[in-house]
């Protein structure tokens, strides 16, 4: 699904690369965790995988196609769902409106949008009553569920999550991780999570460690 081949990323006028010739492969049906300390380059790697930034050297392939040569807006709209630590929702809109918006900006032709949005939210544990509340009226855990629903609303192949449980308590963290695990194992998604949490790392099918710009295989 995704193949990273000797990718290096450096900021302009910086002598030290953020990422240094890293290589990895990601496939459907598995939950990947990339673990590292703050500043290790985790978010930078996710930005490259999502096509938000381009590598300085090396190539990232999606289905054997170089993403730097693709229409990256279309690539994200069709194939990538992004879950942010800060939820990245329209807080004055309702949960259902956030999910519908995500569906409408996709290039995919979707039918029965509102019905489908309610069904997706319900699968995340957000019932119809909660779905019609403004996001600001929801708890942190509920907001993250809405964020995941928005990320998968256009049925992407790849779900990328940046510290998705960083703002949550232990019990809610476990609930969110089980949702992401189900998306990988039951819906055959490629789920890639970056985190500094050892508890999150326990859910990984494949675990990588990122340190000083180097990506190292830890376990499967």
FILUMZA-107274 format. One record per residue (C-alpha): y negated, x negated, z; residue in one letter. Coordinates in Angstrom, 3 decimals. Layout:
<atoms>
py = Y, px = X, pz = Z, type = A
...
</atoms>
This chain:
<atoms>
py = 0.000, px = 0.000, pz = 0.000, type = X
py = -2.501, px = -2.691, pz = 1.070, type = X
py = -2.061, px = -6.422, pz = 0.531, type = X
py = -4.449, px = -9.047, pz = 1.871, type = X
py = -4.146, px = -12.371, pz = 0.057, type = X
py = -5.824, px = -15.453, pz = 1.573, type = X
py = -9.005, px = -13.576, pz = 2.440, type = X
py = -11.989, px = -15.445, pz = 3.857, type = X
py = -15.248, px = -13.849, pz = 4.940, type = X
py = -18.433, px = -15.671, pz = 5.856, type = X
py = -21.958, px = -14.457, pz = 6.430, type = X
py = -24.695, px = -16.024, pz = 4.335, type = X
py = -25.926, px = -19.377, pz = 5.673, type = X
py = -23.076, px = -19.467, pz = 8.220, type = X
py = -20.886, px = -22.568, pz = 8.243, type = X
py = -18.079, px = -20.969, pz = 10.234, type = X
py = -16.047, px = -18.169, pz = 8.554, type = X
py = -15.503, px = -14.914, pz = 10.449, type = X
py = -12.097, px = -14.645, pz = 8.761, type = X
py = -10.238, px = -17.685, pz = 7.476, type = X
py = -7.671, px = -17.330, pz = 4.655, type = X
py = -5.822, px = -14.439, pz = 6.254, type = X
py = -2.862, px = -12.741, pz = 4.575, type = X
py = -1.021, px = -9.553, pz = 5.525, type = X
py = 0.718, px = -6.517, pz = 4.076, type = X
py = 0.439, px = -2.893, pz = 5.204, type = X
py = 2.720, px = -0.071, pz = 4.086, type = X
py = 3.173, px = 3.660, pz = 4.602, type = X
py = 5.033, px = 5.073, pz = 7.597, type = X
py = 3.995, px = 2.362, pz = 10.046, type = X
py = 1.383, px = 1.955, pz = 12.747, type = X
py = -0.237, px = -1.478, pz = 12.717, type = X
py = -2.303, px = -2.871, pz = 15.558, type = X
py = -4.597, px = -5.858, pz = 15.140, type = X
py = -5.487, px = -7.151, pz = 18.582, type = X
py = -8.274, px = -9.534, pz = 19.447, type = X
py = -11.218, px = -10.174, pz = 21.718, type = X
py = -14.732, px = -8.976, pz = 20.999, type = X
py = -16.203, px = -11.061, pz = 18.182, type = X
py = -12.805, px = -12.053, pz = 16.784, type = X
py = -13.538, px = -10.405, pz = 13.423, type = X
py = -11.563, px = -7.189, pz = 13.867, type = X
py = -14.277, px = -4.818, pz = 12.665, type = X
py = -15.078, px = -7.178, pz = 9.785, type = X
py = -11.460, px = -7.008, pz = 8.635, type = X
py = -11.517, px = -3.199, pz = 8.752, type = X
py = -14.726, px = -3.174, pz = 6.713, type = X
py = -13.006, px = -5.298, pz = 4.067, type = X
py = -9.907, px = -3.074, pz = 4.014, type = X
py = -12.121, px = -0.010, pz = 3.612, type = X
py = -14.107, px = -1.629, pz = 0.826, type = X
py = -17.336, px = -1.482, pz = 2.812, type = X
py = -17.719, px = -5.248, pz = 2.403, type = X
py = -16.248, px = -7.738, pz = -0.057, type = X
py = -14.465, px = -10.936, pz = 0.893, type = X
py = -16.071, px = -14.313, pz = 0.258, type = X
py = -12.759, px = -15.623, pz = -1.053, type = X
py = -9.330, px = -14.116, pz = -1.608, type = X
py = -8.288, px = -10.649, pz = -2.756, type = X
py = -7.362, px = -7.317, pz = -1.170, type = X
py = -5.066, px = -5.156, pz = -3.279, type = X
py = -4.507, px = -1.406, pz = -3.046, type = X
py = -1.368, px = -0.442, pz = -4.969, type = X
py = -1.609, px = -3.824, pz = -6.720, type = X
py = -5.199, px = -3.202, pz = -7.852, type = X
py = -7.994, px = -5.496, pz = -6.696, type = X
py = -10.316, px = -3.224, pz = -4.677, type = X
py = -13.344, px = -5.361, pz = -5.554, type = X
py = -12.848, px = -4.239, pz = -9.165, type = X
py = -12.497, px = -0.558, pz = -8.266, type = X
py = -15.116, px = 2.113, pz = -7.666, type = X
py = -15.133, px = 1.544, pz = -3.919, type = X
py = -16.859, px = 4.829, pz = -3.099, type = X
py = -14.079, px = 6.667, pz = -4.897, type = X
py = -11.472, px = 4.413, pz = -3.260, type = X
py = -12.705, px = 5.419, pz = 0.201, type = X
py = -13.220, px = 9.082, pz = -0.658, type = X
py = -9.651, px = 9.444, pz = -1.881, type = X
py = -7.542, px = 6.944, pz = 0.000, type = X
py = -9.187, px = 5.903, pz = 3.272, type = X
py = -9.802, px = 7.805, pz = 6.491, type = X
py = -11.937, px = 5.965, pz = 9.059, type = X
py = -11.903, px = 6.707, pz = 12.806, type = X
py = -14.776, px = 5.155, pz = 14.738, type = X
py = -14.981, px = 4.327, pz = 18.431, type = X
py = -18.285, px = 6.219, pz = 18.598, type = X
py = -16.737, px = 9.260, pz = 16.818, type = X
py = -19.406, px = 9.257, pz = 14.027, type = X
py = -19.727, px = 13.049, pz = 14.027, type = X
py = -22.671, px = 15.362, pz = 13.376, type = X
py = -23.266, px = 16.263, pz = 17.006, type = X
py = -25.403, px = 19.355, pz = 16.344, type = X
py = -22.789, px = 20.786, pz = 13.976, type = X
py = -19.552, px = 22.480, pz = 15.007, type = X
py = -16.178, px = 20.771, pz = 14.925, type = X
py = -15.075, px = 22.877, pz = 11.966, type = X
py = -18.262, px = 22.047, pz = 10.056, type = X
py = -17.617, px = 18.321, pz = 10.529, type = X
py = -14.113, px = 18.626, pz = 9.110, type = X
py = -15.250, px = 20.784, pz = 6.181, type = X
py = -17.981, px = 18.266, pz = 5.337, type = X
py = -15.393, px = 15.489, pz = 5.204, type = X
py = -13.293, px = 17.586, pz = 2.823, type = X
py = -16.235, px = 18.456, pz = 0.588, type = X
py = -17.366, px = 14.867, pz = 0.030, type = X
py = -13.899, px = 13.869, pz = -1.151, type = X
py = -13.160, px = 13.618, pz = -4.867, type = X
py = -9.994, px = 15.628, pz = -4.310, type = X
py = -9.853, px = 19.270, pz = -5.337, type = X
py = -8.976, px = 21.190, pz = -2.193, type = X
py = -8.335, px = 24.924, pz = -1.887, type = X
py = -8.771, px = 27.247, pz = 1.114, type = X
py = -10.983, px = 24.609, pz = 2.713, type = X
py = -11.921, px = 26.498, pz = 5.879, type = X
py = -8.355, px = 27.677, pz = 6.559, type = X
py = -7.047, px = 24.161, pz = 6.001, type = X
py = -9.730, px = 22.692, pz = 8.279, type = X
py = -8.728, px = 25.037, pz = 11.108, type = X
py = -5.075, px = 24.074, pz = 10.601, type = X
py = -5.865, px = 20.369, pz = 10.732, type = X
py = -7.916, px = 20.791, pz = 13.903, type = X
py = -5.134, px = 22.876, pz = 15.457, type = X
py = -2.668, px = 20.065, pz = 14.745, type = X
py = -5.023, px = 17.791, pz = 16.703, type = X
py = -5.004, px = 20.150, pz = 19.687, type = X
py = -8.368, px = 21.760, pz = 18.856, type = X
py = -7.959, px = 25.556, pz = 18.829, type = X
py = -10.202, px = 27.970, pz = 16.926, type = X
py = -12.499, px = 28.572, pz = 19.886, type = X
py = -13.135, px = 24.848, pz = 20.354, type = X
py = -13.413, px = 24.371, pz = 16.591, type = X
py = -16.421, px = 26.686, pz = 16.544, type = X
py = -18.248, px = 24.830, pz = 19.303, type = X
py = -20.917, px = 22.268, pz = 18.592, type = X
py = -19.587, px = 18.736, pz = 18.969, type = X
py = -21.975, px = 18.049, pz = 21.879, type = X
py = -20.170, px = 20.776, pz = 23.849, type = X
py = -16.820, px = 18.976, pz = 23.542, type = X
py = -15.390, px = 16.282, pz = 25.806, type = X
py = -14.975, px = 12.683, pz = 24.625, type = X
py = -11.279, px = 13.200, pz = 23.999, type = X
py = -11.921, px = 16.408, pz = 22.068, type = X
py = -14.593, px = 14.681, pz = 19.991, type = X
py = -12.144, px = 11.920, pz = 19.101, type = X
py = -9.586, px = 14.524, pz = 18.014, type = X
py = -12.250, px = 16.078, pz = 15.778, type = X
py = -13.041, px = 12.598, pz = 14.437, type = X
py = -9.379, px = 12.064, pz = 13.549, type = X
py = -9.219, px = 15.512, pz = 11.933, type = X
py = -12.285, px = 14.625, pz = 9.856, type = X
py = -10.733, px = 11.294, pz = 8.871, type = X
py = -7.513, px = 12.902, pz = 7.597, type = X
py = -9.053, px = 16.085, pz = 6.168, type = X
py = -8.927, px = 14.792, pz = 2.582, type = X
py = -5.310, px = 13.655, pz = 3.061, type = X
py = -5.848, px = 9.887, pz = 2.693, type = X
py = -2.951, px = 7.454, pz = 2.459, type = X
py = -4.532, px = 4.987, pz = 4.861, type = X
py = -6.107, px = 5.656, pz = 8.258, type = X
py = -8.242, px = 2.898, pz = 9.721, type = X
py = -9.263, px = 3.150, pz = 13.379, type = X
py = -11.787, px = 0.881, pz = 15.107, type = X
py = -11.173, px = 0.888, pz = 18.886, type = X
py = -10.291, px = 4.615, pz = 18.738, type = X
py = -9.622, px = 4.875, pz = 22.483, type = X
py = -12.329, px = 2.535, pz = 23.739, type = X
py = -14.387, px = 5.304, pz = 25.359, type = X
py = -11.470, px = 7.314, pz = 26.748, type = X
py = -9.596, px = 7.526, pz = 30.038, type = X
py = -5.957, px = 6.420, pz = 30.248, type = X
py = -4.399, px = 9.875, pz = 29.861, type = X
py = -6.572, px = 10.790, pz = 26.871, type = X
py = -5.904, px = 7.377, pz = 25.335, type = X
py = -2.180, px = 8.110, pz = 25.419, type = X
py = -2.709, px = 11.506, pz = 23.773, type = X
py = -4.821, px = 10.000, pz = 20.974, type = X
py = -2.328, px = 7.201, pz = 20.368, type = X
py = 0.526, px = 9.695, pz = 20.115, type = X
py = -1.461, px = 11.594, pz = 17.464, type = X
py = -1.986, px = 8.395, pz = 15.455, type = X
py = 1.674, px = 7.492, pz = 15.902, type = X
py = 2.738, px = 10.898, pz = 14.551, type = X
py = 0.490, px = 10.477, pz = 11.531, type = X
py = 2.337, px = 7.257, pz = 10.692, type = X
py = 5.889, px = 8.306, pz = 11.486, type = X
py = 5.879, px = 12.003, pz = 10.578, type = X
py = 3.272, px = 12.174, pz = 7.805, type = X
py = 4.068, px = 8.765, pz = 6.305, type = X
py = 0.510, px = 7.437, pz = 6.636, type = X
py = -0.412, px = 3.781, pz = 6.872, type = X
py = -2.282, px = 3.599, pz = 10.196, type = X
py = -4.218, px = 0.416, pz = 11.015, type = X
py = -5.878, px = 0.085, pz = 14.424, type = X
py = -8.002, px = -2.728, pz = 15.791, type = X
py = -8.316, px = -3.027, pz = 19.544, type = X
py = -8.600, px = -5.361, pz = 22.505, type = X
py = -6.352, px = -3.075, pz = 24.590, type = X
py = -2.823, px = -4.180, pz = 25.488, type = X
py = -1.962, px = -0.535, pz = 26.208, type = X
py = -2.831, px = 0.430, pz = 22.622, type = X
py = -0.850, px = -2.558, pz = 21.328, type = X
py = 2.291, px = -1.098, pz = 22.929, type = X
py = 2.315, px = 1.653, pz = 20.274, type = X
py = 2.439, px = -0.791, pz = 17.357, type = X
py = 5.304, px = -0.945, pz = 14.889, type = X
py = 3.722, px = -4.188, pz = 13.681, type = X
py = 1.386, px = -6.192, pz = 15.904, type = X
py = -1.023, px = -8.870, pz = 14.701, type = X
py = -3.276, px = -11.085, pz = 16.749, type = X
py = -6.722, px = -12.078, pz = 15.473, type = X
py = -8.374, px = -15.109, pz = 17.035, type = X
py = -11.074, px = -17.484, pz = 15.772, type = X
py = -10.798, px = -16.019, pz = 12.292, type = X
py = -7.043, px = -16.495, pz = 12.053, type = X
py = -4.530, px = -13.646, pz = 11.803, type = X
py = -1.158, px = -14.302, pz = 13.413, type = X
py = 1.967, px = -12.156, pz = 13.331, type = X
py = 3.055, px = -11.190, pz = 16.854, type = X
py = 5.921, px = -8.681, pz = 16.633, type = X
py = 7.606, px = -5.758, pz = 14.945, type = X
</atoms>
